[in-house]
């Protein structure tokens, strides 16, 4: 048997592609898999309602009369 006869192997492209497509891809995280393990989604923080503004006139200095400065000599 000659060497050139051994190198001539039957090439069934369609059969090889059907066999490759029939096998499911490797799951993510296993050796040989090119997929990355998906990260868990971030948990959204609950937003608080803004505090209502304080009512005007609740402090003593707000209701005190305004004094004008005296003239300087």
mmCIF file of the N, C-alpha and C atoms, coordinates in Angstrom:
data_MODEL
# 
_entry.id   MODEL 
# 
loop_
_atom_site.group_PDB 
_atom_site.id 
_atom_site.type_symbol 
_atom_site.label_atom_id 
_atom_site.label_alt_id 
_atom_site.label_comp_id 
_atom_site.label_asym_id 
_atom_site.label_entity_id 
_atom_site.label_seq_id 
_atom_site.pdbx_PDB_ins_code 
_atom_site.Cartn_x 
_atom_site.Cartn_y 
_atom_site.Cartn_z 
_atom_site.occupancy 
_atom_site.B_iso_or_equiv 
_atom_site.pdbx_formal_charge 
_atom_site.auth_seq_id 
_atom_site.auth_comp_id 
_atom_site.auth_asym_id 
_atom_site.auth_atom_id 
_atom_site.pdbx_PDB_model_num 
ATOM 1   N N  . UNK A 1 1  ? 0.850   -1.178  0.000  1.00 0.00 ? 1  UNK A N  1 
ATOM 2   C CA . UNK A 1 1  ? 0.000   0.000   0.000  1.00 0.00 ? 1  UNK A CA 1 
ATOM 3   C C  . UNK A 1 1  ? 0.895   1.239   0.000  1.00 0.00 ? 1  UNK A C  1 
ATOM 4   N N  . UNK A 1 2  ? 0.620   2.161   -0.856 1.00 0.00 ? 2  UNK A N  1 
ATOM 5   C CA . UNK A 1 2  ? 1.440   3.355   -0.984 1.00 0.00 ? 2  UNK A CA 1 
ATOM 6   C C  . UNK A 1 2  ? 1.024   4.413   0.031  1.00 0.00 ? 2  UNK A C  1 
ATOM 7   N N  . UNK A 1 3  ? 1.954   5.333   0.313  1.00 0.00 ? 3  UNK A N  1 
ATOM 8   C CA . UNK A 1 3  ? 1.681   6.377   1.304  1.00 0.00 ? 3  UNK A CA 1 
ATOM 9   C C  . UNK A 1 3  ? 0.564   7.314   0.844  1.00 0.00 ? 3  UNK A C  1 
ATOM 10  N N  . UNK A 1 4  ? 0.521   7.599   -0.435 1.00 0.00 ? 4  UNK A N  1 
ATOM 11  C CA . UNK A 1 4  ? -0.483  8.546   -0.903 1.00 0.00 ? 4  UNK A CA 1 
ATOM 12  C C  . UNK A 1 4  ? -1.895  7.974   -0.795 1.00 0.00 ? 4  UNK A C  1 
ATOM 13  N N  . UNK A 1 5  ? -2.033  6.674   -0.744 1.00 0.00 ? 5  UNK A N  1 
ATOM 14  C CA . UNK A 1 5  ? -3.356  6.080   -0.555 1.00 0.00 ? 5  UNK A CA 1 
ATOM 15  C C  . UNK A 1 5  ? -3.840  6.254   0.891  1.00 0.00 ? 5  UNK A C  1 
ATOM 16  N N  . UNK A 1 6  ? -2.913  6.234   1.853  1.00 0.00 ? 6  UNK A N  1 
ATOM 17  C CA . UNK A 1 6  ? -3.293  6.376   3.250  1.00 0.00 ? 6  UNK A CA 1 
ATOM 18  C C  . UNK A 1 6  ? -3.748  7.794   3.577  1.00 0.00 ? 6  UNK A C  1 
ATOM 19  N N  . UNK A 1 7  ? -3.225  8.777   2.876  1.00 0.00 ? 7  UNK A N  1 
ATOM 20  C CA . UNK A 1 7  ? -3.580  10.167  3.147  1.00 0.00 ? 7  UNK A CA 1 
ATOM 21  C C  . UNK A 1 7  ? -4.934  10.551  2.565  1.00 0.00 ? 7  UNK A C  1 
ATOM 22  N N  . UNK A 1 8  ? -5.445  9.754   1.672  1.00 0.00 ? 8  UNK A N  1 
ATOM 23  C CA . UNK A 1 8  ? -6.744  10.064  1.066  1.00 0.00 ? 8  UNK A CA 1 
ATOM 24  C C  . UNK A 1 8  ? -7.847  9.461   1.929  1.00 0.00 ? 8  UNK A C  1 
ATOM 25  N N  . UNK A 1 9  ? -8.365  10.264  2.831  1.00 0.00 ? 9  UNK A N  1 
ATOM 26  C CA . UNK A 1 9  ? -9.452  9.824   3.691  1.00 0.00 ? 9  UNK A CA 1 
ATOM 27  C C  . UNK A 1 9  ? -10.743 10.419  3.181  1.00 0.00 ? 9  UNK A C  1 
ATOM 28  N N  . UNK A 1 10 ? -11.831 9.713   3.310  1.00 0.00 ? 10 UNK A N  1 
ATOM 29  C CA . UNK A 1 10 ? -13.099 10.281  2.835  1.00 0.00 ? 10 UNK A CA 1 
ATOM 30  C C  . UNK A 1 10 ? -13.484 11.488  3.703  1.00 0.00 ? 10 UNK A C  1 
ATOM 31  N N  . UNK A 1 11 ? -13.775 12.593  3.060  1.00 0.00 ? 11 UNK A N  1 
ATOM 32  C CA . UNK A 1 11 ? -14.138 13.814  3.776  1.00 0.00 ? 11 UNK A CA 1 
ATOM 33  C C  . UNK A 1 11 ? -15.635 14.066  3.575  1.00 0.00 ? 11 UNK A C  1 
ATOM 34  N N  . UNK A 1 12 ? -16.374 13.848  4.623  1.00 0.00 ? 12 UNK A N  1 
ATOM 35  C CA . UNK A 1 12 ? -17.826 14.049  4.559  1.00 0.00 ? 12 UNK A CA 1 
ATOM 36  C C  . UNK A 1 12 ? -18.147 15.336  5.318  1.00 0.00 ? 12 UNK A C  1 
ATOM 37  N N  . UNK A 1 13 ? -18.083 16.455  4.622  1.00 0.00 ? 13 UNK A N  1 
ATOM 38  C CA . UNK A 1 13 ? -18.290 17.757  5.271  1.00 0.00 ? 13 UNK A CA 1 
ATOM 39  C C  . UNK A 1 13 ? -19.705 17.891  5.829  1.00 0.00 ? 13 UNK A C  1 
ATOM 40  N N  . UNK A 1 14 ? -20.668 17.515  5.044  1.00 0.00 ? 14 UNK A N  1 
ATOM 41  C CA . UNK A 1 14 ? -22.065 17.643  5.492  1.00 0.00 ? 14 UNK A CA 1 
ATOM 42  C C  . UNK A 1 14 ? -22.337 16.748  6.702  1.00 0.00 ? 14 UNK A C  1 
ATOM 43  N N  . UNK A 1 15 ? -21.804 15.546  6.692  1.00 0.00 ? 15 UNK A N  1 
ATOM 44  C CA . UNK A 1 15 ? -21.990 14.635  7.821  1.00 0.00 ? 15 UNK A CA 1 
ATOM 45  C C  . UNK A 1 15 ? -21.308 15.159  9.076  1.00 0.00 ? 15 UNK A C  1 
ATOM 46  N N  . UNK A 1 16 ? -20.114 15.726  8.921  1.00 0.00 ? 16 UNK A N  1 
ATOM 47  C CA . UNK A 1 16 ? -19.397 16.291  10.076 1.00 0.00 ? 16 UNK A CA 1 
ATOM 48  C C  . UNK A 1 16 ? -20.145 17.491  10.647 1.00 0.00 ? 16 UNK A C  1 
ATOM 49  N N  . UNK A 1 17 ? -20.674 18.353  9.801  1.00 0.00 ? 17 UNK A N  1 
ATOM 50  C CA . UNK A 1 17 ? -21.399 19.532  10.282 1.00 0.00 ? 17 UNK A CA 1 
ATOM 51  C C  . UNK A 1 17 ? -22.690 19.118  10.996 1.00 0.00 ? 17 UNK A C  1 
ATOM 52  N N  . UNK A 1 18 ? -23.390 18.111  10.470 1.00 0.00 ? 18 UNK A N  1 
ATOM 53  C CA . UNK A 1 18 ? -24.593 17.628  11.125 1.00 0.00 ? 18 UNK A CA 1 
ATOM 54  C C  . UNK A 1 18 ? -24.265 17.059  12.501 1.00 0.00 ? 18 UNK A C  1 
ATOM 55  N N  . UNK A 1 19 ? -23.151 16.358  12.620 1.00 0.00 ? 19 UNK A N  1 
ATOM 56  C CA . UNK A 1 19 ? -22.757 15.778  13.908 1.00 0.00 ? 19 UNK A CA 1 
ATOM 57  C C  . UNK A 1 19 ? -22.371 16.881  14.897 1.00 0.00 ? 19 UNK A C  1 
ATOM 58  N N  . UNK A 1 20 ? -21.674 17.928  14.415 1.00 0.00 ? 20 UNK A N  1 
ATOM 59  C CA . UNK A 1 20 ? -21.271 19.020  15.303 1.00 0.00 ? 20 UNK A CA 1 
ATOM 60  C C  . UNK A 1 20 ? -22.477 19.818  15.784 1.00 0.00 ? 20 UNK A C  1 
ATOM 61  N N  . UNK A 1 21 ? -23.422 20.074  14.897 1.00 0.00 ? 21 UNK A N  1 
ATOM 62  C CA . UNK A 1 21 ? -24.588 20.865  15.264 1.00 0.00 ? 21 UNK A CA 1 
ATOM 63  C C  . UNK A 1 21 ? -25.580 20.075  16.120 1.00 0.00 ? 21 UNK A C  1 
ATOM 64  N N  . UNK A 1 22 ? -25.506 18.760  16.090 1.00 0.00 ? 22 UNK A N  1 
ATOM 65  C CA . UNK A 1 22 ? -26.425 17.953  16.881 1.00 0.00 ? 22 UNK A CA 1 
ATOM 66  C C  . UNK A 1 22 ? -26.012 17.926  18.349 1.00 0.00 ? 22 UNK A C  1 
ATOM 67  N N  . UNK A 1 23 ? -24.735 18.164  18.646 1.00 0.00 ? 23 UNK A N  1 
ATOM 68  C CA . UNK A 1 23 ? -24.279 18.136  20.035 1.00 0.00 ? 23 UNK A CA 1 
ATOM 69  C C  . UNK A 1 23 ? -24.508 19.504  20.657 1.00 0.00 ? 23 UNK A C  1 
ATOM 70  N N  . UNK A 1 24 ? -25.059 19.553  21.866 1.00 0.00 ? 24 UNK A N  1 
ATOM 71  C CA . UNK A 1 24 ? -25.267 20.857  22.515 1.00 0.00 ? 24 UNK A CA 1 
ATOM 72  C C  . UNK A 1 24 ? -23.934 21.461  22.946 1.00 0.00 ? 24 UNK A C  1 
ATOM 73  N N  . UNK A 1 25 ? -23.846 22.781  23.018 1.00 0.00 ? 25 UNK A N  1 
ATOM 74  C CA . UNK A 1 25 ? -22.589 23.405  23.445 1.00 0.00 ? 25 UNK A CA 1 
ATOM 75  C C  . UNK A 1 25 ? -22.319 23.121  24.919 1.00 0.00 ? 25 UNK A C  1 
ATOM 76  N N  . UNK A 1 26 ? -21.051 23.221  25.292 1.00 0.00 ? 26 UNK A N  1 
ATOM 77  C CA . UNK A 1 26 ? -20.664 22.972  26.682 1.00 0.00 ? 26 UNK A CA 1 
ATOM 78  C C  . UNK A 1 26 ? -21.274 24.048  27.573 1.00 0.00 ? 26 UNK A C  1 
ATOM 79  N N  . UNK A 1 27 ? -21.744 23.682  28.766 1.00 0.00 ? 27 UNK A N  1 
ATOM 80  C CA . UNK A 1 27 ? -22.329 24.694  29.657 1.00 0.00 ? 27 UNK A CA 1 
ATOM 81  C C  . UNK A 1 27 ? -21.282 25.684  30.126 1.00 0.00 ? 27 UNK A C  1 
ATOM 82  N N  . UNK A 1 28 ? -21.698 26.917  30.434 1.00 0.00 ? 28 UNK A N  1 
ATOM 83  C CA . UNK A 1 28 ? -20.714 27.915  30.870 1.00 0.00 ? 28 UNK A CA 1 
ATOM 84  C C  . UNK A 1 28 ? -20.022 27.495  32.159 1.00 0.00 ? 28 UNK A C  1 
ATOM 85  N N  . UNK A 1 29 ? -18.731 27.784  32.235 1.00 0.00 ? 29 UNK A N  1 
ATOM 86  C CA . UNK A 1 29 ? -17.971 27.482  33.443 1.00 0.00 ? 29 UNK A CA 1 
ATOM 87  C C  . UNK A 1 29 ? -17.238 26.157  33.380 1.00 0.00 ? 29 UNK A C  1 
ATOM 88  N N  . UNK A 1 30 ? -17.508 25.305  32.387 1.00 0.00 ? 30 UNK A N  1 
ATOM 89  C CA . UNK A 1 30 ? -16.797 24.039  32.278 1.00 0.00 ? 30 UNK A CA 1 
ATOM 90  C C  . UNK A 1 30 ? -15.556 24.228  31.434 1.00 0.00 ? 30 UNK A C  1 
ATOM 91  N N  . UNK A 1 31 ? -14.631 23.294  31.553 1.00 0.00 ? 31 UNK A N  1 
ATOM 92  C CA . UNK A 1 31 ? -13.402 23.372  30.768 1.00 0.00 ? 31 UNK A CA 1 
ATOM 93  C C  . UNK A 1 31 ? -13.744 23.200  29.296 1.00 0.00 ? 31 UNK A C  1 
ATOM 94  N N  . UNK A 1 32 ? -13.191 24.046  28.462 1.00 0.00 ? 32 UNK A N  1 
ATOM 95  C CA . UNK A 1 32 ? -13.446 23.985  27.035 1.00 0.00 ? 32 UNK A CA 1 
ATOM 96  C C  . UNK A 1 32 ? -14.584 24.880  26.587 1.00 0.00 ? 32 UNK A C  1 
ATOM 97  N N  . UNK A 1 33 ? -15.318 25.423  27.521 1.00 0.00 ? 33 UNK A N  1 
ATOM 98  C CA . UNK A 1 33 ? -16.407 26.323  27.164 1.00 0.00 ? 33 UNK A CA 1 
ATOM 99  C C  . UNK A 1 33 ? -15.869 27.734  27.036 1.00 0.00 ? 33 UNK A C  1 
ATOM 100 N N  . UNK A 1 34 ? -16.299 28.428  25.992 1.00 0.00 ? 34 UNK A N  1 
ATOM 101 C CA . UNK A 1 34 ? -15.840 29.802  25.798 1.00 0.00 ? 34 UNK A CA 1 
ATOM 102 C C  . UNK A 1 34 ? -16.826 30.800  26.375 1.00 0.00 ? 34 UNK A C  1 
ATOM 103 N N  . UNK A 1 35 ? -17.901 30.296  26.946 1.00 0.00 ? 35 UNK A N  1 
ATOM 104 C CA . UNK A 1 35 ? -18.896 31.194  27.525 1.00 0.00 ? 35 UNK A CA 1 
ATOM 105 C C  . UNK A 1 35 ? -18.524 31.532  28.965 1.00 0.00 ? 35 UNK A C  1 
ATOM 106 N N  . UNK A 1 36 ? -18.834 32.722  29.371 1.00 0.00 ? 36 UNK A N  1 
ATOM 107 C CA . UNK A 1 36 ? -18.563 33.180  30.727 1.00 0.00 ? 36 UNK A CA 1 
ATOM 108 C C  . UNK A 1 36 ? -19.813 32.936  31.568 1.00 0.00 ? 36 UNK A C  1 
ATOM 109 N N  . UNK A 1 37 ? -19.600 32.598  32.834 1.00 0.00 ? 37 UNK A N  1 
ATOM 110 C CA . UNK A 1 37 ? -20.735 32.402  33.730 1.00 0.00 ? 37 UNK A CA 1 
ATOM 111 C C  . UNK A 1 37 ? -21.428 33.750  33.915 1.00 0.00 ? 37 UNK A C  1 
ATOM 112 N N  . UNK A 1 38 ? -22.746 33.830  33.659 1.00 0.00 ? 38 UNK A N  1 
ATOM 113 C CA . UNK A 1 38 ? -23.422 35.128  33.804 1.00 0.00 ? 38 UNK A CA 1 
ATOM 114 C C  . UNK A 1 38 ? -23.458 35.570  35.265 1.00 0.00 ? 38 UNK A C  1 
ATOM 115 N N  . UNK A 1 39 ? -23.239 36.879  35.467 1.00 0.00 ? 39 UNK A N  1 
ATOM 116 C CA . UNK A 1 39 ? -23.263 37.440  36.815 1.00 0.00 ? 39 UNK A CA 1 
ATOM 117 C C  . UNK A 1 39 ? -24.710 37.642  37.252 1.00 0.00 ? 39 UNK A C  1 
ATOM 118 N N  . UNK A 1 40 ? -24.982 37.473  38.550 1.00 0.00 ? 40 UNK A N  1 
ATOM 119 C CA . UNK A 1 40 ? -26.358 37.721  39.005 1.00 0.00 ? 40 UNK A CA 1 
ATOM 120 C C  . UNK A 1 40 ? -26.686 39.206  38.891 1.00 0.00 ? 40 UNK A C  1 
ATOM 121 N N  . UNK A 1 41 ? -27.944 39.531  38.589 1.00 0.00 ? 41 UNK A N  1 
ATOM 122 C CA . UNK A 1 41 ? -28.304 40.952  38.449 1.00 0.00 ? 41 UNK A CA 1 
ATOM 123 C C  . UNK A 1 41 ? -28.215 41.664  39.792 1.00 0.00 ? 41 UNK A C  1 
ATOM 124 N N  . UNK A 1 42 ? -27.871 42.945  39.736 1.00 0.00 ? 42 UNK A N  1 
ATOM 125 C CA . UNK A 1 42 ? -27.767 43.746  40.957 1.00 0.00 ? 42 UNK A CA 1 
ATOM 126 C C  . UNK A 1 42 ? -29.165 44.027  41.501 1.00 0.00 ? 42 UNK A C  1 
ATOM 127 N N  . UNK A 1 43 ? -29.266 43.986  42.810 1.00 0.00 ? 43 UNK A N  1 
ATOM 128 C CA . UNK A 1 43 ? -30.545 44.256  43.455 1.00 0.00 ? 43 UNK A CA 1 
ATOM 129 C C  . UNK A 1 43 ? -30.691 45.770  43.585 1.00 0.00 ? 43 UNK A C  1 
ATOM 130 N N  . UNK A 1 44 ? -31.794 46.283  43.084 1.00 0.00 ? 44 UNK A N  1 
ATOM 131 C CA . UNK A 1 44 ? -32.028 47.724  43.132 1.00 0.00 ? 44 UNK A CA 1 
ATOM 132 C C  . UNK A 1 44 ? -32.397 48.125  44.559 1.00 0.00 ? 44 UNK A C  1 
ATOM 133 N N  . UNK A 1 45 ? -31.794 49.199  45.039 1.00 0.00 ? 45 UNK A N  1 
ATOM 134 C CA . UNK A 1 45 ? -32.100 49.683  46.373 1.00 0.00 ? 45 UNK A CA 1 
ATOM 135 C C  . UNK A 1 45 ? -33.422 50.440  46.343 1.00 0.00 ? 45 UNK A C  1 
ATOM 136 N N  . UNK A 1 46 ? -34.174 50.305  47.407 1.00 0.00 ? 46 UNK A N  1 
ATOM 137 C CA . UNK A 1 46 ? -35.448 51.017  47.484 1.00 0.00 ? 46 UNK A CA 1 
ATOM 138 C C  . UNK A 1 46 ? -35.163 52.479  47.789 1.00 0.00 ? 46 UNK A C  1 
ATOM 139 N N  . UNK A 1 47 ? -35.852 53.337  47.089 1.00 0.00 ? 47 UNK A N  1 
ATOM 140 C CA . UNK A 1 47 ? -35.670 54.768  47.305 1.00 0.00 ? 47 UNK A CA 1 
ATOM 141 C C  . UNK A 1 47 ? -36.614 55.246  48.392 1.00 0.00 ? 47 UNK A C  1 
ATOM 142 N N  . UNK A 1 48 ? -36.097 56.112  49.232 1.00 0.00 ? 48 UNK A N  1 
ATOM 143 C CA . UNK A 1 48 ? -36.925 56.676  50.290 1.00 0.00 ? 48 UNK A CA 1 
ATOM 144 C C  . UNK A 1 48 ? -37.591 57.949  49.796 1.00 0.00 ? 48 UNK A C  1 
ATOM 145 N N  . UNK A 1 49 ? -38.739 58.240  50.370 1.00 0.00 ? 49 UNK A N  1 
ATOM 146 C CA . UNK A 1 49 ? -39.411 59.483  50.027 1.00 0.00 ? 49 UNK A CA 1 
ATOM 147 C C  . UNK A 1 49 ? -38.647 60.629  50.674 1.00 0.00 ? 49 UNK A C  1 
ATOM 148 N N  . UNK A 1 50 ? -38.511 61.756  49.988 1.00 0.00 ? 50 UNK A N  1 
ATOM 149 C CA . UNK A 1 50 ? -37.846 62.891  50.626 1.00 0.00 ? 50 UNK A CA 1 
ATOM 150 C C  . UNK A 1 50 ? -38.687 63.436  51.773 1.00 0.00 ? 50 UNK A C  1 
ATOM 151 N N  . UNK A 1 51 ? -38.000 63.878  52.810 1.00 0.00 ? 51 UNK A N  1 
ATOM 152 C CA . UNK A 1 51 ? -38.718 64.411  53.961 1.00 0.00 ? 51 UNK A CA 1 
ATOM 153 C C  . UNK A 1 51 ? -39.392 65.725  53.580 1.00 0.00 ? 51 UNK A C  1 
ATOM 154 N N  . UNK A 1 52 ? -40.584 65.967  54.076 1.00 0.00 ? 52 UNK A N  1 
ATOM 155 C CA . UNK A 1 52 ? -41.240 67.240  53.756 1.00 0.00 ? 52 UNK A CA 1 
ATOM 156 C C  . UNK A 1 52 ? -40.493 68.391  54.423 1.00 0.00 ? 52 UNK A C  1 
ATOM 157 N N  . UNK A 1 53 ? -40.490 69.569  53.810 1.00 0.00 ? 53 UNK A N  1 
ATOM 158 C CA . UNK A 1 53 ? -39.777 70.701  54.420 1.00 0.00 ? 53 UNK A CA 1 
ATOM 159 C C  . UNK A 1 53 ? -40.437 71.116  55.735 1.00 0.00 ? 53 UNK A C  1 
ATOM 160 N N  . UNK A 1 54 ? -39.627 71.638  56.639 1.00 0.00 ? 54 UNK A N  1 
ATOM 161 C CA . UNK A 1 54 ? -40.151 72.063  57.941 1.00 0.00 ? 54 UNK A CA 1 
ATOM 162 C C  . UNK A 1 54 ? -41.014 73.308  57.765 1.00 0.00 ? 54 UNK A C  1 
ATOM 163 N N  . UNK A 1 55 ? -41.983 73.403  58.620 1.00 0.00 ? 55 UNK A N  1 
ATOM 164 C CA . UNK A 1 55 ? -42.878 74.548  58.543 1.00 0.00 ? 55 UNK A CA 1 
ATOM 165 C C  . UNK A 1 55 ? -42.149 75.806  59.003 1.00 0.00 ? 55 UNK A C  1 
ATOM 166 N N  . UNK A 1 56 ? -42.413 76.907  58.343 1.00 0.00 ? 56 UNK A N  1 
ATOM 167 C CA . UNK A 1 56 ? -41.776 78.177  58.708 1.00 0.00 ? 56 UNK A CA 1 
ATOM 168 C C  . UNK A 1 56 ? -42.377 78.700  60.006 1.00 0.00 ? 56 UNK A C  1 
ATOM 169 N N  . UNK A 1 57 ? -41.551 79.328  60.800 1.00 0.00 ? 57 UNK A N  1 
ATOM 170 C CA . UNK A 1 57 ? -42.032 79.944  62.025 1.00 0.00 ? 57 UNK A CA 1 
ATOM 171 C C  . UNK A 1 57 ? -42.062 79.013  63.216 1.00 0.00 ? 57 UNK A C  1 
ATOM 172 N N  . UNK A 1 58 ? -41.393 77.897  63.152 1.00 0.00 ? 58 UNK A N  1 
ATOM 173 C CA . UNK A 1 58 ? -41.404 76.974  64.284 1.00 0.00 ? 58 UNK A CA 1 
ATOM 174 C C  . UNK A 1 58 ? -40.275 77.265  65.274 1.00 0.00 ? 58 UNK A C  1 
ATOM 175 N N  . UNK A 1 59 ? -39.296 78.075  64.861 1.00 0.00 ? 59 UNK A N  1 
ATOM 176 C CA . UNK A 1 59 ? -38.179 78.409  65.732 1.00 0.00 ? 59 UNK A CA 1 
ATOM 177 C C  . UNK A 1 59 ? -38.361 79.818  66.297 1.00 0.00 ? 59 UNK A C  1 
ATOM 178 N N  . UNK A 1 60 ? -37.787 80.072  67.480 1.00 0.00 ? 60 UNK A N  1 
ATOM 179 C CA . UNK A 1 60 ? -37.940 81.365  68.153 1.00 0.00 ? 60 UNK A CA 1 
ATOM 180 C C  . UNK A 1 60 ? -37.270 82.487  67.357 1.00 0.00 ? 60 UNK A C  1 
ATOM 181 N N  . UNK A 1 61 ? -36.115 82.210  66.767 1.00 0.00 ? 61 UNK A N  1 
ATOM 182 C CA . UNK A 1 61 ? -35.410 83.282  66.046 1.00 0.00 ? 61 UNK A CA 1 
ATOM 183 C C  . UNK A 1 61 ? -36.138 83.685  64.774 1.00 0.00 ? 61 UNK A C  1 
ATOM 184 N N  . UNK A 1 62 ? -37.001 82.846  64.251 1.00 0.00 ? 62 UNK A N  1 
ATOM 185 C CA . UNK A 1 62 ? -37.737 83.221  63.048 1.00 0.00 ? 62 UNK A CA 1 
ATOM 186 C C  . UNK A 1 62 ? -38.857 84.208  63.360 1.00 0.00 ? 62 UNK A C  1 
ATOM 187 N N  . UNK A 1 63 ? -39.405 84.137  64.549 1.00 0.00 ? 63 UNK A N  1 
ATOM 188 C CA . UNK A 1 63 ? -40.505 85.041  64.889 1.00 0.00 ? 63 UNK A CA 1 
ATOM 189 C C  . UNK A 1 63 ? -40.036 86.257  65.696 1.00 0.00 ? 63 UNK A C  1 
ATOM 190 N N  . UNK A 1 64 ? -38.732 86.335  66.003 1.00 0.00 ? 64 UNK A N  1 
ATOM 191 C CA . UNK A 1 64 ? -38.220 87.483  66.773 1.00 0.00 ? 64 UNK A CA 1 
ATOM 192 C C  . UNK A 1 64 ? -38.211 88.725  65.890 1.00 0.00 ? 64 UNK A C  1 
ATOM 193 N N  . UNK A 1 65 ? -38.441 89.907  66.457 1.00 0.00 ? 65 UNK A N  1 
ATOM 194 C CA . UNK A 1 65 ? -38.417 91.138  65.660 1.00 0.00 ? 65 UNK A CA 1 
ATOM 195 C C  . UNK A 1 65 ? -36.989 91.464  65.216 1.00 0.00 ? 65 UNK A C  1 
ATOM 196 N N  . UNK A 1 66 ? -36.869 92.037  64.031 1.00 0.00 ? 66 UNK A N  1 
ATOM 197 C CA . UNK A 1 66 ? -35.562 92.377  63.480 1.00 0.00 ? 66 UNK A CA 1 
ATOM 198 C C  . UNK A 1 66 ? -35.135 93.722  64.032 1.00 0.00 ? 66 UNK A C  1 
ATOM 199 N N  . UNK A 1 67 ? -33.898 93.790  64.571 1.00 0.00 ? 67 UNK A N  1 
ATOM 200 C CA . UNK A 1 67 ? -33.368 95.039  65.114 1.00 0.00 ? 67 UNK A CA 1 
ATOM 201 C C  . UNK A 1 67 ? -32.377 95.601  64.122 1.00 0.00 ? 67 UNK A C  1 
ATOM 202 N N  . UNK A 1 68 ? -32.447 96.918  63.906 1.00 0.00 ? 68 UNK A N  1 
ATOM 203 C CA . UNK A 1 68 ? -31.511 97.567  63.027 1.00 0.00 ? 68 UNK A CA 1 
ATOM 204 C C  . UNK A 1 68 ? -30.266 97.969  63.792 1.00 0.00 ? 68 UNK A C  1 
ATOM 205 N N  . UNK A 1 69 ? -29.136 97.980  63.135 1.00 0.00 ? 69 UNK A N  1 
ATOM 206 C CA . UNK A 1 69 ? -27.903 98.378  63.782 1.00 0.00 ? 69 UNK A CA 1 
ATOM 207 C C  . UNK A 1 69 ? -27.926 99.874  64.072 1.00 0.00 ? 69 UNK A C  1 
ATOM 208 N N  . UNK A 1 70 ? -27.318 100.256 65.213 1.00 0.00 ? 70 UNK A N  1 
ATOM 209 C CA . UNK A 1 70 ? -27.258 101.679 65.598 1.00 0.00 ? 70 UNK A CA 1 
ATOM 210 C C  . UNK A 1 70 ? -26.181 102.365 64.780 1.00 0.00 ? 70 UNK A C  1 
ATOM 211 N N  . UNK A 1 71 ? -26.319 103.680 64.639 1.00 0.00 ? 71 UNK A N  1 
ATOM 212 C CA . UNK A 1 71 ? -25.324 104.433 63.912 1.00 0.00 ? 71 UNK A CA 1 
ATOM 213 C C  . UNK A 1 71 ? -24.034 104.498 64.706 1.00 0.00 ? 71 UNK A C  1 
ATOM 214 N N  . UNK A 1 72 ? -22.919 104.405 64.028 1.00 0.00 ? 72 UNK A N  1 
ATOM 215 C CA . UNK A 1 72 ? -21.617 104.470 64.684 1.00 0.00 ? 72 UNK A CA 1 
ATOM 216 C C  . UNK A 1 72 ? -21.166 105.918 64.726 1.00 0.00 ? 72 UNK A C  1 
ATOM 217 N N  . UNK A 1 73 ? -20.436 106.227 65.752 1.00 0.00 ? 73 UNK A N  1 
ATOM 218 C CA . UNK A 1 73 ? -19.940 107.603 65.887 1.00 0.00 ? 73 UNK A CA 1 
ATOM 219 C C  . UNK A 1 73 ? -18.648 107.810 65.177 1.00 0.00 ? 73 UNK A C  1 
# 
